[in-house]
Each structure stands twice: as C-alpha cells, then as structure tokens.
C-alpha cells in the first residue's frame, strides 16, 4: 500500500520529534560545534607557534650576518637553527653565496639563492626518481616563485647590487677593499644586510611551516 506525500511528510515529522532523534541530533550538532571550536584553537595555536619560529629566524638571521658575515650561510644557518633542521652539506654548499656570489655583486642575493636551495632540499626531485612522475619539481617551482615574489615586492629584485640600491641608495663592489670599507661604514653589517637576511629567513620559515616541510 502506497503512502501519499502528505502521509510521508507527517510520518517524518512525528519521527523527527521523537526524544531519541532529537537527542541524537543535538549531540551530533554540539559535537560539530566542539570540533569546529577545537580546530579553530588548533589553527590559532599553530599560527602563534609559526610566528614565534618566524621571529626567531629573523633574529638569528640578523645576528649571524652581523657576527659571521656571508649572507648565504648566515641565512641557511638561521633557518636551520630556528627549525632545528640538520644539513651540514647544504650549509657548506652556500659558502660562496655572498655579496652577489663571490662578492661580485652582479649575482643573486645569497639569502635568495640559499632559500631556493633549502626549498629543494626539503621538497625536491630525487636523483633516484629523475623521471619525477608525481611532478614533485613543479611544487618546488611554485614555492620558489612565492619566495621570489616576496623579494620583488620588498626590494624590487633578487640581485645583490639592485638590493643594495634599494637599501643603501647605491651598490657596493665588495671585492674591492676600499668599497668594502665604505660598505661597512654605511652600516652594511650593522643593520642593512642583516635586515635582508633576517627578513628572508622569516619568509622561508613561514613557507616551510605552512607547507608542513619541517
């Protein structure tokens, strides 16, 4: 015997008003609210923790550049220490990433290329999977573009001498002793380049943390 539409609706209304159904609905609804609340707290906690790591990377980047010099290694050291990452080979590989590569000025900022190197180290194509069927390298490319765009937005370039123009008002040829002295007197290792290294370290720690690559 078929029920009319009205009978079906009436039966559903009576069923939905039963205490068991109401209790179950309220329990599930409250559980959803609790889950949403817990997820919100987790997101806030994660954001706060990430900000602490970013700030630590910034301070370490400044300190290392002021103390040890060599923007590439100071940058990598700051990111590694802030996130407790190991990688002596990566750190060593960035030795010449200073002053636009070997103090020549016309290459990329050491903190920039050091960041790209770290991205590849944390998420890169393995030689054992050269074919890269999953397309891992394209994800790495996207993260590198994100990092690159931050340099462009703040400094207008990723090239050492262009960044010098932005922060000093003129570039310095650091391979020349007299120029290097002028660079130091202009605050090169007091606040100028340390600020760039610290800022870049903060950016990369944020990217690595958001992408869960730590």
N, CA and C atoms as a LAMMPS dump frame, in Angstrom:
ITEM: TIMESTEP
0
ITEM: NUMBER OF ATOMS
642
ITEM: BOX BOUNDS ff ff ff
-5.0000000000000000e+02 5.0000000000000000e+02
-5.0000000000000000e+02 5.0000000000000000e+02
-5.0000000000000000e+02 5.0000000000000000e+02
ITEM: ATOMS id mol type element x y z
1 1 1 N 0.847 -1.195 0
2 1 2 C 0 0 0
3 1 3 C 0.883 1.246 0
4 2 1 N 0.669 2.09 -0.976
5 2 2 C 1.489 3.275 -1.095
6 2 3 C 0.961 4.398 -0.205
7 3 1 N 1.894 5.161 0.371
8 3 2 C 1.533 6.304 1.214
9 3 3 C 1.519 7.569 0.369
10 4 1 N 0.585 8.458 0.693
11 4 2 C 0.539 9.744 -0.005
12 4 3 C 1.723 10.592 0.446
13 5 1 N 2.019 11.613 -0.365
14 5 2 C 3.111 12.519 0.002
15 5 3 C 2.874 13.144 1.363
16 6 1 N 1.625 13.521 1.623
17 6 2 C 1.312 14.162 2.9
18 6 3 C 1.536 13.194 4.063
19 7 1 N 1.194 11.935 3.855
20 7 2 C 1.386 10.933 4.903
21 7 3 C 2.856 10.723 5.188
22 8 1 N 3.663 10.703 4.142
23 8 2 C 5.112 10.542 4.315
24 8 3 C 5.678 11.696 5.11
25 9 1 N 5.276 12.913 4.75
26 9 2 C 5.764 14.116 5.451
27 9 3 C 5.359 14.085 6.91
28 10 1 N 4.067 13.719 7.166
29 10 2 C 3.578 13.673 8.548
30 10 3 C 4.343 12.638 9.358
31 11 1 N 4.62 11.481 8.741
32 11 2 C 5.354 10.421 9.434
33 11 3 C 6.761 10.88 9.765
34 12 1 N 7.408 11.575 8.824
35 12 2 C 8.765 12.065 9.058
36 12 3 C 8.794 13.082 10.195
37 13 1 N 7.784 13.974 10.216
38 13 2 C 7.727 14.991 11.274
39 13 3 C 7.576 14.332 12.635
40 14 1 N 6.672 13.3 12.74
41 14 2 C 6.492 12.61 14.015
42 14 3 C 7.779 11.919 14.454
43 15 1 N 8.479 11.303 13.463
44 15 2 C 9.719 10.59 13.775
45 15 3 C 10.798 11.556 14.259
46 16 1 N 10.91 12.701 13.57
47 16 2 C 11.97 13.654 13.907
48 16 3 C 11.732 14.324 15.243
49 17 1 N 10.449 14.271 15.724
50 17 2 C 10.155 14.898 17.006
51 17 3 C 10.33 13.931 18.182
52 18 1 N 10.671 12.683 17.89
53 18 2 C 10.84 11.724 18.976
54 18 3 C 12.053 12.104 19.811
55 19 1 N 12.04 11.861 21.114
56 19 2 C 13.139 12.25 22.003
57 19 3 C 14.48 11.69 21.563
58 20 1 N 14.5 10.412 21.133
59 20 2 C 15.772 9.811 20.75
60 20 3 C 16.402 10.526 19.567
61 21 1 N 15.577 10.829 18.578
62 21 2 C 16.087 11.517 17.395
63 21 3 C 16.573 12.915 17.756
64 22 1 N 15.8 13.627 18.556
65 22 2 C 16.187 14.991 18.967
66 22 3 C 17.494 14.967 19.746
67 23 1 N 17.586 14.018 20.684
68 23 2 C 18.805 13.934 21.486
69 23 3 C 20.009 13.642 20.607
70 24 1 N 19.826 12.707 19.674
71 24 2 C 20.937 12.368 18.797
72 24 3 C 21.329 13.569 17.933
73 25 1 N 20.34 14.275 17.428
74 25 2 C 20.618 15.459 16.607
75 25 3 C 21.385 16.507 17.412
76 26 1 N 20.917 16.789 18.646
77 26 2 C 21.573 17.794 19.486
78 26 3 C 23.001 17.384 19.824
79 27 1 N 23.178 16.073 20.119
80 27 2 C 24.52 15.59 20.446
81 27 3 C 25.476 15.783 19.265
82 28 1 N 25 15.371 18.071
83 28 2 C 25.841 15.484 16.893
84 28 3 C 26.125 16.944 16.555
85 29 1 N 25.107 17.794 16.712
86 29 2 C 25.28 19.212 16.413
87 29 3 C 26.281 19.856 17.367
88 30 1 N 26.14 19.522 18.659
89 30 2 C 27.075 20.057 19.652
90 30 3 C 28.488 19.545 19.406
91 31 1 N 28.582 18.265 18.989
92 31 2 C 29.899 17.694 18.7
93 31 3 C 30.551 18.424 17.535
94 32 1 N 29.747 18.76 16.526
95 32 2 C 30.271 19.521 15.384
96 32 3 C 30.791 20.872 15.83
97 33 1 N 30.01 21.542 16.7
98 33 2 C 30.451 22.842 17.2
99 33 3 C 31.745 22.71 17.989
100 34 1 N 31.838 21.645 18.814
101 34 2 C 33.053 21.442 19.596
102 34 3 C 34.241 21.181 18.684
103 35 1 N 34.021 20.357 17.635
104 35 2 C 35.104 20.069 16.699
105 35 3 C 35.56 21.339 15.979
106 36 1 N 34.591 22.159 15.555
107 36 2 C 34.939 23.42 14.9
108 36 3 C 35.727 24.31 15.852
109 37 1 N 35.301 24.355 17.105
110 37 2 C 35.977 25.179 18.104
111 37 3 C 37.403 24.689 18.335
112 38 1 N 37.554 23.354 18.438
113 38 2 C 38.882 22.782 18.663
114 38 3 C 39.795 23.032 17.471
115 39 1 N 39.216 22.911 16.258
116 39 2 C 40.014 23.186 15.067
117 39 3 C 40.448 24.641 15.039
118 40 1 N 39.544 25.533 15.455
119 40 2 C 39.878 26.955 15.496
120 40 3 C 41.005 27.234 16.47
121 41 1 N 40.948 26.599 17.643
122 41 2 C 42.001 26.775 18.633
123 41 3 C 43.33 26.243 18.104
124 42 1 N 43.276 25.076 17.424
125 42 2 C 44.492 24.484 16.862
126 42 3 C 45.118 25.4 15.824
127 43 1 N 44.275 25.978 14.956
128 43 2 C 44.778 26.897 13.934
129 43 3 C 45.429 28.113 14.581
130 44 1 N 44.777 28.674 15.615
131 44 2 C 45.327 29.835 16.306
132 44 3 C 46.654 29.489 16.976
133 45 1 N 46.695 28.291 17.614
134 45 2 C 47.919 27.873 18.278
135 45 3 C 49.034 27.685 17.254
136 46 1 N 48.7 27.058 16.134
137 46 2 C 49.698 26.846 15.09
138 46 3 C 50.202 28.165 14.513
139 47 1 N 49.298 29.123 14.351
140 47 2 C 49.69 30.432 13.835
141 47 3 C 50.64 31.131 14.806
142 48 1 N 50.34 31.034 16.094
143 48 2 C 51.198 31.658 17.1
144 48 3 C 52.569 30.997 17.141
145 49 1 N 52.58 29.672 17.063
146 49 2 C 53.842 28.943 17.065
147 49 3 C 54.656 29.273 15.823
148 50 1 N 53.975 29.374 14.67
149 50 2 C 54.662 29.72 13.44
150 50 3 C 55.268 31.116 13.532
151 51 1 N 54.519 32.047 14.103
152 51 2 C 55.018 33.413 14.235
153 51 3 C 56.244 33.461 15.134
154 52 1 N 56.259 32.65 16.174
155 52 2 C 57.429 32.59 17.058
156 52 3 C 58.644 32.069 16.3
157 53 1 N 58.437 31.052 15.481
158 53 2 C 59.532 30.5 14.688
159 53 3 C 60.029 31.521 13.664
160 54 1 N 59.105 32.23 13.048
161 54 2 C 59.477 33.255 12.067
162 54 3 C 60.291 34.361 12.719
163 55 1 N 59.863 34.786 13.895
164 55 2 C 60.573 35.844 14.607
165 55 3 C 61.952 35.362 15.034
166 56 1 N 62.048 34.107 15.479
167 56 2 C 63.342 33.547 15.864
168 56 3 C 64.28 33.51 14.664
169 57 1 N 63.773 33.081 13.51
170 57 2 C 64.59 33.035 12.296
171 57 3 C 65.077 34.432 11.917
172 58 1 N 64.198 35.41 12.055
173 58 2 C 64.569 36.801 11.751
174 58 3 C 65.71 37.275 12.653
175 59 1 N 65.579 37.034 13.938
176 59 2 C 66.601 37.485 14.891
177 59 3 C 67.917 36.747 14.678
178 60 1 N 67.844 35.451 14.421
179 60 2 C 69.064 34.686 14.174
180 60 3 C 69.738 35.138 12.884
181 61 1 N 68.937 35.395 11.842
182 61 2 C 69.498 35.861 10.577
183 61 3 C 70.26 37.166 10.751
184 62 1 N 69.668 38.094 11.469
185 62 2 C 70.347 39.372 11.74
186 62 3 C 71.635 39.156 12.527
187 63 1 N 71.519 38.378 13.582
188 63 2 C 72.669 38.142 14.462
189 63 3 C 73.812 37.454 13.728
190 64 1 N 73.512 36.422 12.956
191 64 2 C 74.553 35.689 12.247
192 64 3 C 75.248 36.562 11.202
193 65 1 N 74.471 37.368 10.479
194 65 2 C 75.08 38.24 9.46
195 65 3 C 75.938 39.322 10.109
196 66 1 N 75.506 39.836 11.232
197 66 2 C 76.301 40.827 11.957
198 66 3 C 77.596 40.219 12.5
199 67 1 N 77.512 38.973 12.911
200 67 2 C 78.64 38.327 13.597
201 67 3 C 79.593 37.597 12.657
202 68 1 N 79.029 36.784 11.745
203 68 2 C 79.864 35.893 10.949
204 68 3 C 80.066 36.345 9.509
205 69 1 N 79.132 37.149 8.973
206 69 2 C 79.183 37.622 7.589
207 69 3 C 78.937 36.467 6.601
208 70 1 N 78.648 36.819 5.35
209 70 2 C 78.356 35.82 4.318
210 70 3 C 76.877 35.497 4.316
211 71 1 N 76.11 36.281 3.546
212 71 2 C 74.651 36.23 3.667
213 71 3 C 74.043 34.858 3.394
214 72 1 N 74.612 34.094 2.448
215 72 2 C 74.046 32.788 2.14
216 72 3 C 74.107 31.835 3.316
217 73 1 N 75.288 31.7 3.905
218 73 2 C 75.437 30.787 5.044
219 73 3 C 74.733 31.312 6.292
220 74 1 N 74.741 32.612 6.499
221 74 2 C 74.043 33.171 7.659
222 74 3 C 72.545 32.935 7.551
223 75 1 N 72.032 33.047 6.346
224 75 2 C 70.612 32.776 6.11
225 75 3 C 70.287 31.308 6.375
226 76 1 N 71.037 30.406 5.75
227 76 2 C 70.778 28.971 5.909
228 76 3 C 70.937 28.559 7.367
229 77 1 N 71.972 29.068 8.026
230 77 2 C 72.18 28.747 9.43
231 77 3 C 71.02 29.194 10.298
232 78 1 N 70.479 30.365 10.006
233 78 2 C 69.354 30.892 10.781
234 78 3 C 68.109 30.039 10.606
235 79 1 N 67.802 29.675 9.372
236 79 2 C 66.613 28.846 9.106
237 79 3 C 66.785 27.469 9.736
238 80 1 N 67.953 26.88 9.553
239 80 2 C 68.188 25.548 10.12
240 80 3 C 68.082 25.568 11.646
241 81 1 N 68.672 26.567 12.276
242 81 2 C 68.663 26.617 13.736
243 81 3 C 67.277 26.942 14.284
244 82 1 N 66.543 27.806 13.592
245 82 2 C 65.188 28.146 14.051
246 82 3 C 64.267 26.933 13.994
247 83 1 N 64.431 26.11 12.962
248 83 2 C 63.56 24.951 12.764
249 83 3 C 64.183 23.641 13.236
250 84 1 N 65.416 23.746 13.775
251 84 2 C 66.142 22.551 14.239
252 84 3 C 66.317 21.537 13.114
253 85 1 N 66.731 22.037 11.962
254 85 2 C 66.978 21.184 10.802
255 85 3 C 68.459 20.858 10.708
256 86 1 N 68.759 19.661 10.279
257 86 2 C 70.14 19.28 10.037
258 86 3 C 70.453 19.466 8.563
259 87 1 N 71.726 19.622 8.255
260 87 2 C 72.101 19.788 6.856
261 87 3 C 73.425 20.491 6.69
262 88 1 N 74.491 19.891 7.198
263 88 2 C 75.815 20.5 7.084
264 88 3 C 76.248 20.655 5.632
265 89 1 N 75.834 19.707 4.778
266 89 2 C 76.224 19.785 3.363
267 89 3 C 75.569 20.979 2.683
268 90 1 N 74.312 21.22 3.01
269 90 2 C 73.618 22.383 2.447
270 90 3 C 74.274 23.666 2.934
271 91 1 N 74.567 23.728 4.224
272 91 2 C 75.221 24.908 4.797
273 91 3 C 76.56 25.153 4.1
274 92 1 N 77.359 24.117 3.952
275 92 2 C 78.68 24.254 3.324
276 92 3 C 78.556 24.691 1.867
277 93 1 N 77.53 24.178 1.188
278 93 2 C 77.347 24.485 -0.233
279 93 3 C 77.076 25.958 -0.49
280 94 1 N 76.636 26.684 0.529
281 94 2 C 76.303 28.108 0.338
282 94 3 C 77.46 29.04 0.695
283 95 1 N 78.653 28.507 0.857
284 95 2 C 79.803 29.321 1.273
285 95 3 C 80.021 30.53 0.37
286 96 1 N 79.979 30.328 -0.936
287 96 2 C 80.268 31.433 -1.871
288 96 3 C 79.052 32.292 -2.194
289 97 1 N 77.908 31.974 -1.565
290 97 2 C 76.699 32.77 -1.8
291 97 3 C 76.751 34.042 -0.957
292 98 1 N 77.658 34.922 -1.299
293 98 2 C 77.839 36.159 -0.525
294 98 3 C 78.154 37.31 -1.471
295 99 1 N 77.575 38.465 -1.181
296 99 2 C 77.862 39.642 -1.985
297 99 3 C 77.556 39.458 -3.456
298 100 1 N 76.453 38.821 -3.783
299 100 2 C 76.102 38.606 -5.185
300 100 3 C 76.933 37.516 -5.812
301 101 1 N 77.316 36.499 -5.059
302 101 2 C 78.124 35.341 -5.438
303 101 3 C 79.603 35.745 -5.545
304 102 1 N 80.368 35.308 -4.565
305 102 2 C 81.805 35.575 -4.563
306 102 3 C 82.154 37.045 -4.482
307 103 1 N 81.266 37.842 -3.888
308 103 2 C 81.45 39.296 -3.715
309 103 3 C 81.469 40.061 -5.032
310 104 1 N 80.882 39.5 -6.086
311 104 2 C 80.907 40.164 -7.387
312 104 3 C 79.735 41.119 -7.599
313 105 1 N 78.684 40.986 -6.83
314 105 2 C 77.588 41.952 -6.878
315 105 3 C 76.553 41.755 -7.968
316 106 1 N 76.954 41.126 -9.087
317 106 2 C 76.011 41.008 -10.202
318 106 3 C 75.201 39.715 -10.16
319 107 1 N 75.415 38.894 -9.135
320 107 2 C 74.646 37.67 -8.979
321 107 3 C 73.503 37.868 -7.993
322 108 1 N 72.797 36.808 -7.721
323 108 2 C 71.653 36.878 -6.801
324 108 3 C 72.096 37.036 -5.359
325 109 1 N 71.229 37.613 -4.567
326 109 2 C 71.448 37.744 -3.133
327 109 3 C 71.632 36.347 -2.536
328 110 1 N 72.601 36.19 -1.639
329 110 2 C 72.859 34.893 -1.03
330 110 3 C 71.674 34.355 -0.251
331 111 1 N 70.916 35.254 0.371
332 111 2 C 69.736 34.817 1.122
333 111 3 C 68.65 34.317 0.177
334 112 1 N 68.628 34.843 -1.023
335 112 2 C 67.643 34.384 -2.008
336 112 3 C 67.999 32.996 -2.533
337 113 1 N 69.217 32.834 -3.041
338 113 2 C 69.591 31.535 -3.592
339 113 3 C 69.678 30.48 -2.488
340 114 1 N 70.065 30.909 -1.286
341 114 2 C 70.085 29.973 -0.162
342 114 3 C 68.687 29.461 0.151
343 115 1 N 67.706 30.334 0.032
344 115 2 C 66.326 29.939 0.272
345 115 3 C 65.824 28.953 -0.761
346 116 1 N 66.162 29.198 -2.028
347 116 2 C 65.755 28.286 -3.093
348 116 3 C 66.418 26.924 -2.888
349 117 1 N 67.674 26.949 -2.462
350 117 2 C 68.387 25.702 -2.202
351 117 3 C 67.717 24.918 -1.073
352 118 1 N 67.324 25.601 -0.012
353 118 2 C 66.655 24.934 1.102
354 118 3 C 65.292 24.374 0.697
355 119 1 N 64.578 25.087 -0.158
356 119 2 C 63.292 24.574 -0.641
357 119 3 C 63.487 23.25 -1.381
358 120 1 N 64.512 23.209 -2.227
359 120 2 C 64.789 21.98 -2.951
360 120 3 C 65.227 20.862 -2.026
361 121 1 N 65.95 21.219 -0.973
362 121 2 C 66.396 20.224 -0.015
363 121 3 C 65.22 19.613 0.744
364 122 1 N 64.235 20.439 1.075
365 122 2 C 63.085 19.956 1.836
366 122 3 C 62.023 19.321 0.941
367 123 1 N 61.912 19.8 -0.273
368 123 2 C 60.922 19.257 -1.208
369 123 3 C 61.499 19.347 -2.613
370 124 1 N 62.186 18.314 -3.027
371 124 2 C 62.819 18.353 -4.333
372 124 3 C 62.819 16.994 -5.001
373 125 1 N 63.095 17.013 -6.271
374 125 2 C 63.182 15.77 -7.038
375 125 3 C 64.442 15.005 -6.632
376 126 1 N 64.266 13.719 -6.391
377 126 2 C 65.387 12.864 -6.022
378 126 3 C 66.052 12.312 -7.279
379 127 1 N 67.366 12.138 -7.22
380 127 2 C 68.066 11.577 -8.376
381 127 3 C 67.593 10.16 -8.658
382 128 1 N 67.213 9.443 -7.599
383 128 2 C 66.722 8.076 -7.76
384 128 3 C 65.362 8.033 -8.467
385 129 1 N 64.718 9.206 -8.577
386 129 2 C 63.435 9.306 -9.283
387 129 3 C 63.51 10.474 -10.259
388 130 1 N 64.525 10.408 -11.119
389 130 2 C 64.793 11.501 -12.058
390 130 3 C 63.581 11.792 -12.938
391 131 1 N 62.833 10.748 -13.289
392 131 2 C 61.655 10.915 -14.152
393 131 3 C 60.625 11.813 -13.48
394 132 1 N 60.509 11.702 -12.156
395 132 2 C 59.605 12.537 -11.366
396 132 3 C 58.166 12.455 -11.87
397 133 1 N 57.67 11.239 -11.962
398 133 2 C 56.298 11.043 -12.427
399 133 3 C 55.265 11.809 -11.593
400 134 1 N 55.428 11.912 -10.25
401 134 2 C 54.447 12.66 -9.454
402 134 3 C 54.504 14.174 -9.68
403 135 1 N 55.58 14.642 -10.33
404 135 2 C 55.696 16.083 -10.582
405 135 3 C 56.086 16.883 -9.363
406 136 1 N 56.923 16.298 -8.497
407 136 2 C 57.361 16.991 -7.282
408 136 3 C 58.016 18.326 -7.618
409 137 1 N 58.799 18.348 -8.696
410 137 2 C 59.542 19.564 -9.024
411 137 3 C 58.633 20.758 -9.284
412 138 1 N 57.415 20.504 -9.776
413 138 2 C 56.51 21.614 -10.061
414 138 3 C 56.006 22.269 -8.782
415 139 1 N 55.859 21.48 -7.734
416 139 2 C 55.506 22.043 -6.427
417 139 3 C 56.655 22.889 -5.906
418 140 1 N 57.883 22.395 -6.103
419 140 2 C 59.062 23.156 -5.685
420 140 3 C 59.156 24.467 -6.465
421 141 1 N 58.871 24.408 -7.76
422 141 2 C 58.894 25.621 -8.583
423 141 3 C 57.912 26.659 -8.026
424 142 1 N 56.725 26.193 -7.669
425 142 2 C 55.688 27.106 -7.176
426 142 3 C 56.122 27.779 -5.877
427 143 1 N 56.728 27.017 -4.981
428 143 2 C 57.189 27.591 -3.712
429 143 3 C 58.337 28.571 -3.955
430 144 1 N 59.21 28.239 -4.914
431 144 2 C 60.316 29.144 -5.246
432 144 3 C 59.784 30.457 -5.818
433 145 1 N 58.733 30.386 -6.613
434 145 2 C 58.132 31.618 -7.153
435 145 3 C 57.536 32.463 -6.027
436 146 1 N 56.903 31.799 -5.071
437 146 2 C 56.351 32.506 -3.909
438 146 3 C 57.455 33.265 -3.185
439 147 1 N 58.567 32.585 -2.956
440 147 2 C 59.715 33.2 -2.27
441 147 3 C 60.294 34.344 -3.107
442 148 1 N 60.437 34.109 -4.392
443 148 2 C 60.945 35.125 -5.318
444 148 3 C 60.082 36.382 -5.292
445 149 1 N 58.764 36.187 -5.338
446 149 2 C 57.842 37.328 -5.395
447 149 3 C 57.928 38.206 -4.149
448 150 1 N 58.269 37.616 -3.021
449 150 2 C 58.414 38.413 -1.797
450 150 3 C 59.613 39.351 -1.901
451 151 1 N 60.696 38.864 -2.503
452 151 2 C 61.863 39.719 -2.735
453 151 3 C 61.502 40.861 -3.685
454 152 1 N 60.795 40.528 -4.746
455 152 2 C 60.428 41.539 -5.733
456 152 3 C 59.551 42.611 -5.092
457 153 1 N 58.596 42.182 -4.292
458 153 2 C 57.682 43.131 -3.662
459 153 3 C 58.401 44.084 -2.71
460 154 1 N 59.368 43.559 -1.951
461 154 2 C 60.032 44.398 -0.95
462 154 3 C 61.257 45.138 -1.496
463 155 1 N 62.052 44.438 -2.317
464 155 2 C 63.325 45.012 -2.764
465 155 3 C 63.367 45.329 -4.259
466 156 1 N 62.382 44.853 -5.004
467 156 2 C 62.35 45.131 -6.434
468 156 3 C 63.237 44.248 -7.261
469 157 1 N 63.978 43.342 -6.636
470 157 2 C 64.92 42.495 -7.357
471 157 3 C 65.424 41.392 -6.434
472 158 1 N 66.057 40.39 -7.047
473 158 2 C 66.742 39.366 -6.254
474 158 3 C 68.254 39.481 -6.433
475 159 1 N 68.695 40.472 -7.201
476 159 2 C 70.111 40.676 -7.489
477 159 3 C 70.755 41.533 -6.398
478 160 1 N 71.951 41.151 -5.987
479 160 2 C 72.636 41.818 -4.877
480 160 3 C 72.752 43.332 -5.079
481 161 1 N 73.295 43.754 -6.192
482 161 2 C 73.546 45.187 -6.364
483 161 3 C 72.242 45.981 -6.465
484 162 1 N 71.186 45.364 -6.983
485 162 2 C 69.888 46.047 -7.025
486 162 3 C 69.314 46.206 -5.618
487 163 1 N 69.492 45.185 -4.797
488 163 2 C 69.047 45.282 -3.411
489 163 3 C 69.866 46.335 -2.673
490 164 1 N 71.171 46.424 -3.005
491 164 2 C 71.999 47.499 -2.444
492 164 3 C 71.412 48.867 -2.784
493 165 1 N 71.02 49.027 -4.033
494 165 2 C 70.423 50.306 -4.446
495 165 3 C 69.197 50.623 -3.601
496 166 1 N 68.435 49.614 -3.291
497 166 2 C 67.203 49.802 -2.517
498 166 3 C 67.502 50.186 -1.075
499 167 1 N 68.482 49.549 -0.452
500 167 2 C 68.702 49.766 0.985
501 167 3 C 69.809 50.777 1.288
502 168 1 N 70.74 50.979 0.32
503 168 2 C 71.821 51.942 0.538
504 168 3 C 71.67 53.205 -0.31
505 169 1 N 70.984 53.058 -1.44
506 169 2 C 70.93 54.164 -2.388
507 169 3 C 72.014 54.085 -3.432
508 170 1 N 72.891 53.079 -3.335
509 170 2 C 73.964 52.835 -4.295
510 170 3 C 74.492 51.424 -4.074
511 171 1 N 75.053 50.801 -5.121
512 171 2 C 75.632 49.466 -4.958
513 171 3 C 77.095 49.559 -4.499
514 172 1 N 77.571 48.51 -3.884
515 172 2 C 78.974 48.432 -3.467
516 172 3 C 79.608 47.203 -4.105
517 173 1 N 80.833 47.396 -4.639
518 173 2 C 81.583 46.277 -5.204
519 173 3 C 82.451 45.721 -4.083
520 174 1 N 81.973 44.694 -3.42
521 174 2 C 82.584 44.231 -2.18
522 174 3 C 83.917 43.528 -2.36
523 175 1 N 84.293 43.208 -3.583
524 175 2 C 85.594 42.589 -3.827
525 175 3 C 86.723 43.608 -3.811
526 176 1 N 86.378 44.878 -3.772
527 176 2 C 87.351 45.973 -3.694
528 176 3 C 87.476 46.412 -2.229
529 177 1 N 88.674 46.46 -1.707
530 177 2 C 88.886 46.749 -0.292
531 177 3 C 88.322 48.102 0.118
532 178 1 N 88.568 49.125 -0.703
533 178 2 C 88.057 50.461 -0.362
534 178 3 C 86.531 50.494 -0.393
535 179 1 N 85.951 49.834 -1.381
536 179 2 C 84.494 49.765 -1.471
537 179 3 C 83.915 48.993 -0.284
538 180 1 N 84.617 47.929 0.103
539 180 2 C 84.148 47.149 1.233
540 180 3 C 84.164 47.981 2.515
541 181 1 N 85.178 48.817 2.659
542 181 2 C 85.253 49.701 3.832
543 181 3 C 84.096 50.689 3.833
544 182 1 N 83.785 51.242 2.661
545 182 2 C 82.645 52.166 2.566
546 182 3 C 81.34 51.44 2.895
547 183 1 N 81.228 50.23 2.417
548 183 2 C 80.056 49.402 2.694
549 183 3 C 79.874 49.211 4.197
550 184 1 N 80.959 48.904 4.888
551 184 2 C 80.886 48.702 6.331
552 184 3 C 80.505 49.997 7.051
553 185 1 N 81.091 51.106 6.622
554 185 2 C 80.781 52.394 7.259
555 185 3 C 79.323 52.806 7.035
556 186 1 N 78.746 52.33 5.941
557 186 2 C 77.348 52.656 5.63
558 186 3 C 76.375 51.76 6.395
559 187 1 N 76.914 50.889 7.234
560 187 2 C 76.051 50.006 8.031
561 187 3 C 75.784 48.667 7.386
562 188 1 N 76.68 48.289 6.441
563 188 2 C 76.483 47.051 5.709
564 188 3 C 76.252 45.838 6.579
565 189 1 N 77.05 45.725 7.633
566 189 2 C 76.9 44.585 8.535
567 189 3 C 76.359 44.987 9.907
568 190 1 N 75.863 46.207 9.996
569 190 2 C 75.223 46.653 11.244
570 190 3 C 73.723 46.364 11.195
571 191 1 N 73.077 46.882 10.142
572 191 2 C 71.632 46.686 10.042
573 191 3 C 71.135 46.439 8.62
574 192 1 N 71.878 46.885 7.614
575 192 2 C 71.39 46.796 6.24
576 192 3 C 71.27 45.347 5.751
577 193 1 N 72.396 44.684 5.516
578 193 2 C 72.332 43.284 5.054
579 193 3 C 71.789 42.344 6.129
580 194 1 N 72.093 42.567 7.41
581 194 2 C 71.447 41.732 8.428
582 194 3 C 69.922 41.797 8.37
583 195 1 N 69.393 42.977 8.033
584 195 2 C 67.948 43.109 7.905
585 195 3 C 67.401 42.287 6.756
586 196 1 N 68.138 42.255 5.634
587 196 2 C 67.714 41.462 4.474
588 196 3 C 67.755 39.978 4.815
589 197 1 N 68.846 39.546 5.434
590 197 2 C 68.993 38.129 5.787
591 197 3 C 67.896 37.703 6.764
592 198 1 N 67.657 38.528 7.784
593 198 2 C 66.624 38.206 8.762
594 198 3 C 65.235 38.145 8.142
595 199 1 N 64.936 39.103 7.289
596 199 2 C 63.622 39.135 6.626
597 199 3 C 63.424 37.916 5.74
598 200 1 N 64.453 37.568 4.977
599 200 2 C 64.366 36.401 4.094
600 200 3 C 64.201 35.114 4.905
601 201 1 N 64.904 35.023 6.031
602 201 2 C 64.79 33.834 6.883
603 201 3 C 63.367 33.705 7.417
604 202 1 N 62.781 34.826 7.783
605 202 2 C 61.388 34.819 8.258
606 202 3 C 60.451 34.324 7.157
607 203 1 N 60.64 34.823 5.945
608 203 2 C 59.789 34.41 4.826
609 203 3 C 59.879 32.906 4.595
610 204 1 N 61.1 32.387 4.564
611 204 2 C 61.243 30.977 4.235
612 204 3 C 60.698 30.081 5.343
613 205 1 N 60.897 30.464 6.582
614 205 2 C 60.35 29.674 7.689
615 205 3 C 58.824 29.638 7.6
616 206 1 N 58.217 30.754 7.226
617 206 2 C 56.76 30.771 7.063
618 206 3 C 56.33 29.808 5.961
619 207 1 N 57.03 29.835 4.832
620 207 2 C 56.683 28.954 3.71
621 207 3 C 56.845 27.494 4.107
622 208 1 N 57.971 27.155 4.709
623 208 2 C 58.223 25.776 5.098
624 208 3 C 57.216 25.289 6.128
625 209 1 N 56.855 26.17 7.05
626 209 2 C 55.914 25.791 8.108
627 209 3 C 54.519 25.59 7.543
628 210 1 N 54.061 26.523 6.727
629 210 2 C 52.716 26.399 6.15
630 210 3 C 52.6 25.166 5.265
631 211 1 N 53.682 24.821 4.594
632 211 2 C 53.654 23.669 3.685
633 211 3 C 53.99 22.373 4.407
634 212 1 N 54.181 22.47 5.735
635 212 2 C 54.489 21.292 6.556
636 212 3 C 55.727 20.564 6.046
637 213 1 N 56.786 21.335 5.803
638 213 2 C 58.036 20.777 5.297
639 213 3 C 59.136 20.778 6.35
640 214 1 N 58.731 20.836 7.609
641 214 2 C 59.717 20.843 8.692
642 214 3 C 59.573 19.571 9.526
